[in-house]
Structure formats: C-alpha cells, structure tokens
Amino acid sequence: MSDHFFIVTGGPGAGKTSLITELARRGFNTIPESGRAIIREEMPSGGDALPWADRMAYAERMLERDLRVYEDAQALSGPVIFDRGIPDIMGYLTLCGLPVPPHVAAAAKAACYNAHVFLTPYWDEIFAQDTERTQTRTEAEATCAVMRETYTALGYQITELPRADIATRADLVCSQLAI
C-alpha cells in the first residue's frame, strides 16, 4: 500500500468535499472526486455517461480519469488526499446492482493507497441534493455502507470520521496522516 496516498470515502452529502477543501486550504495535496467532473462534462454535451443514464459508461469514465490522476499523483510528495479512490468504482457498481468487470476489480486491487481509509458517515443534518447529487437519503446511506464493505473486503482499515464541524474532522485526519 502507498503510505502517502489517503482516501476519504462515504456516501454523497456526508461532507467529503468540504473536508478535502479544508485539507487543501491547510496545504495538503488533494485530488477531487472524478464523478462530479464527469457529470459536469456530460450534461452540457448531451452525453450519457451519467449515473442516471448509462451507469456502466459512467463507471468506465471514472476509472479512466481515476487511473490518470492516480498516475499523475505519483509525482507529488507528502500526503496526497483523494476525494474517493478507485475502489469506490467497485462500490458504485455493486450499489447499482451491476457486475464489477474484472479490469475494474484488478485496477482497484493494483492501485495502492494507505491502509487507513477515512469514511464520512451518512449525516442527515448536512445531506442535501443538487444538480449533480441526485441520490435520495436512503441511497446515500446505502452508498456509505457499500463503501465500507468494499474497502474492508479489499483489506483497508476504516476510520469513521465523527459527525462534527469541518475543522474538527480536518484536525482528526491531520493527526492520522502519519499512521
């Protein structure tokens, strides 16, 4: 496992991106979630690689982008914090009831991250939908559970972050980065 690549995962609307933004503000190298970027690209162009259209095409686009940024991140020194990792794609496909193609499973196993993964649990008080986050509360809770199961099955250790303000969460992550 790569000691300096850390993942923040969980369901939608649980504060992952806000945490990543705070960690970037504190000077850490951060990698944004690929899913939102793909949605932003596909919607104006009329593409169908979207979670509400062609879910497999969406997963393949995420994999392509995530593999590229993972490779690019190799050049970064110090901790690198990813807003979701390649194993999230396995979790996404599982959540959708779709088969995980062998190449996706192989990529998730080959891309090594730190053994400790940070999980933002479902948090009803901060959950909100938007044009890119269309999941329901039930789907958000299920996503969190699937991500926990996916990462655990791949041998990662989960550190569940508290339902607390961004500074508290960021302080906890910072204290754990030397695990």
Residue, then its C-alpha position, 0 to 999 in steps of 0.5 A: m500500500s502507498d503510505h502517502f496516498f489517503i482516501v476519504t470515502g462515504g456516501p454523497g452529502a456526508g461532507k467529503t468535499s468540504l473536508i478535502t477543501e479544508l485539507a487543501r486550504r491547510g496545504f495538503n495535496t488533494i485530488p477531487e472526486s472524478g464523478r462530479a467532473i464527469i457529470r459536469e462534462e456530460m450534461p452540457s454535451g448531451g452525453d450519457a455517461l451519467p449515473w442516471a443514464d448509462r451507469m456502466a459508461y459512467a463507471e468506465r469514465m471514472l476509472e479512466r480519469d481515476l487511473r490518470v490522476y492516480e498516475d499523475a499523483q505519483a509525482l507529488s510528495g507528502p500526503v496526497i488526499f483523494d476525494r474517493g479512490i478507485p475502489d469506490i468504482m467497485g462500490y458504485l457498481t455493486l450499489c447499482g446492482l451491476p457486475v464489477p468487470p474484472h479490469v475494474a476489480a484488478a485496477a482497484k486491487a493494483a492501485c495502492y493507497n494507505a491502509h487507513v481509509f477515512l469514511t464520512p458517515y451518512w449525516d442527515e443534518i448536512f445531506a442535501q441534493d443538487t444538480e449533480r447529487t441526485q441520490t435520495r437519503t436512503e441511497a446515500e446511506a446505502t452508498c456509505a455502507v457499500m463503501r465500507e464493505t468494499y474497502t474492508a473486503l479489499g483489506y483497508q482499515i476504516t476510520e469513521l470520521p465523527r459527525a462534527d464541524i469541518a475543522t474538527r474532522a480536518d484536525l482528526v485526519c491531520s493527526q492520522l496522516a502519519i499512521 
